[in-house]
Amino acid sequence: MTIRLRVLDDGAWISVNDSREVRVSELWRLDAPDFCGCELVDLLVENFQTVGVDEGAIEARVYGQCIACGTTGETGWISVGRVRGGEFAEIDRSAVRRPRSEPNR
């Protein structure tokens, strides 16, 4: 099955099969010790840098800011959802996400 993924509006949205599914201005909790010194990063998502698929998971590299300490930067690959039965299923927004440095592609 082919999945169309795009970053739209200068990094403001991730489009899955021509439908805007994931947007910036959300707060994600990350287990990302390489991003900043906080135990868990409270990342304000400011921009999607790129998007891809890894073993069925839709992933993105994200630019954002930790609201606790102010650190800004780009993350590793973070899962944002999956396509199941042709429909996009977003990762639970309250989940703690763990970025990967390199995709398994």
C-alpha positions in Angstrom: 0.0 0.0 0.0 1.3 3.4 -0.9 1.2 6.2 1.7 1.6 9.8 0.6 3.5 11.8 3.2 4.3 15.5 3.0 5.3 18.4 5.2 3.0 21.3 4.4 2.8 25.1 5.0 6.5 25.6 5.7 6.6 22.8 8.3 3.3 23.5 10.0 1.5 20.3 9.2 2.2 16.6 8.3 -0.1 15.4 5.6 -1.0 11.7 5.3 -2.7 10.7 2.1 -3.6 14.3 1.4 -5.2 14.9 4.8 -3.7 17.3 7.4 -3.1 15.0 10.4 -0.4 16.4 12.7 0.2 20.0 13.4 2.7 22.2 15.2 2.0 24.2 18.4 1.4 21.0 20.4 3.3 20.0 23.5 5.0 16.5 23.4 6.7 14.8 26.3 10.0 13.2 25.2 12.5 10.9 26.8 15.4 12.7 25.0 18.5 13.2 27.1 20.5 14.3 24.0 18.0 17.2 23.5 18.5 19.0 26.8 19.2 18.2 30.5 15.6 17.8 31.6 14.6 14.4 32.8 11.6 14.5 30.5 11.5 17.1 27.7 8.3 19.2 27.4 8.7 20.0 23.7 6.7 22.7 22.1 6.6 21.5 18.5 7.5 24.5 16.3 8.3 23.0 12.9 8.3 19.6 11.1 11.7 19.2 9.3 11.0 16.0 7.4 8.7 13.0 7.5 9.1 9.3 6.6 7.9 5.8 7.3 9.7 3.1 9.3 8.2 -0.4 9.6 4.7 1.0 9.4 5.3 3.9 11.8 5.0 7.5 10.5 8.0 9.4 11.9 9.1 13.0 11.8 12.2 15.1 12.7 10.9 18.0 14.7 12.3 21.5 15.6 11.0 22.7 18.9 11.7 24.2 22.3 11.7 22.7 25.8 9.4 24.9 27.8 11.1 23.9 31.1 14.7 25.0 30.3 14.4 26.9 27.0 16.6 24.7 24.9 15.8 24.7 21.2 16.8 22.3 18.4 15.9 19.4 16.2 15.0 16.0 17.5 15.8 12.6 16.2 13.1 10.6 14.4 9.9 10.6 16.5 6.9 8.4 15.8 3.7 10.4 15.2 1.3 7.7 14.2 0.6 4.6 12.0 -1.6 3.8 9.1 -4.0 1.0 9.9 -6.6 -0.3 7.5 -5.9 2.7 5.3 -6.6 5.1 8.1 -4.2 7.3 10.0 -4.0 6.6 13.8 -2.1 9.3 15.7 0.1 8.4 18.7 -1.6 9.1 22.0 -0.8 12.8 22.8 -0.1 12.0 26.4 2.4 9.3 25.6 6.1 9.8 26.3 8.0 9.6 23.0 11.6 8.5 22.5 13.4 9.9 19.4 15.8 7.7 17.5 19.0 9.1 16.0 18.6 7.3 12.7 15.6 5.6 11.1 15.7 1.8 10.5 15.1 2.4 6.9 
